[in-house]
Amino acid sequence: MVKNDKKEIAPSIEVNTRTIIGSVYSQLVSVTVSDLDVTIEFAYVNPRDKKGELVSRVTLPKVAGESLANLILKTIKEHTEKKGGKSA
């Protein structure tokens, strides 16, 4: 539910979607899973010197990681269907 630029995530939690702490670009991603958590690491590789740099690491509960994976797949599918089934 979107309300005044805020997305309701849970009944008692609202996130202001206009607040961005930072944004980075990444071409590589690594995922590590434990019994409790999912850790996603994002890296940027400079195409000129082929050196990579870890730009972000996000650790979340396993159930949230599974939900994120499903949401990514669903969103990509919906986007592809809007474009008539054509990929980039």
Phi and psi in degrees as a GROMACS rama.xvg file:
@    title "Ramachandran Plot"
@    xaxis  label "Phi"
@    yaxis  label "Psi"
@TYPE xy
-102.008  131.903  VAL-2
-145.497  114.381  LYS-3
50.0034  52.922  ASN-4
60.822  21.3551  ASP-5
-125.118  133.004  LYS-6
-99.3254  129.986  LYS-7
-83.9049  116.685  GLU-8
-93.0205  -43.893  ILE-9
-139.21  164.445  ALA-10
-51.9344  -30.4603  PRO-11
-112.974  7.28256  SER-12
-123.211  127.426  ILE-13
-122.396  141.074  GLU-14
-117.15  125.802  VAL-15
-77.0442  110.421  ASN-16
-74.8557  -5.98144  THR-17
-89.5843  -7.55208  ARG-18
-94.2349  115.654  THR-19
-123.445  120.656  ILE-20
-73.9916  -38.3006  ILE-21
-176.619  160.112  GLY-22
-136.038  138.076  SER-23
-135.304  159.624  VAL-24
-107.117  139.717  TYR-25
-143.495  137.829  SER-26
-104.897  -14.1285  GLN-27
-124.375  145.522  LEU-28
-139.533  144.262  VAL-29
-127.259  138.328  SER-30
-123.738  129.582  VAL-31
-123.248  135.34  THR-32
-122.434  135.426  VAL-33
-117.158  -175.084  SER-34
-63.5358  -27.4368  ASP-35
-112.509  -30.362  LEU-36
-127.18  161.626  ASP-37
-122.231  128.418  VAL-38
-115.094  127.167  THR-39
-115.451  125.013  ILE-40
-114.212  134.062  GLU-41
-113.944  134.56  PHE-42
-127.2  147.643  ALA-43
-111.689  132.392  TYR-44
-114.674  121.158  VAL-45
-70.2436  119.701  ASN-46
-65.4576  -19.6192  PRO-47
-76.5975  -41.3421  ARG-48
-117.461  2.9097  ASP-49
57.3166  27.5988  LYS-50
-101.621  134.589  LYS-51
-100.725  158.853  GLY-52
-141.96  129.495  GLU-53
-70.1865  120.911  LEU-54
-104.525  -19.238  VAL-55
-164.363  145.561  SER-56
-133.09  126.581  ARG-57
-124.168  125.461  VAL-58
-115.682  130.85  THR-59
-140.284  160.577  LEU-60
-57.5166  148.515  PRO-61
-54.9627  -41.212  LYS-62
-64.8423  -35.7338  VAL-63
-70.0955  -35.4676  ALA-64
-63.9692  -41.501  GLY-65
-64.4994  -40.4351  GLU-66
-64.6091  -41.5222  SER-67
-62.4942  -43.9583  LEU-68
-59.3742  -45.6484  ALA-69
-64.4801  -39.9952  ASN-70
-65.2985  -40.7996  LEU-71
-61.8797  -48.2791  ILE-72
-61.1183  -42.9403  LEU-73
-63.5342  -43.7219  LYS-74
-66.1865  -41.6771  THR-75
-63.433  -42.6648  ILE-76
-61.4736  -45.3289  LYS-77
-62.9977  -41.4882  GLU-78
-63.7016  -44.7665  HIS-79
-62.9712  -40.7584  THR-80
-65.4797  -35.482  GLU-81
-64.4584  -32.4597  LYS-82
-87.2458  10.8006  LYS-83
78.5135  27.796  GLY-84
80.9992  9.25381  GLY-85
-96.617  134.258  LYS-86
-87.0731  170.649  SER-87
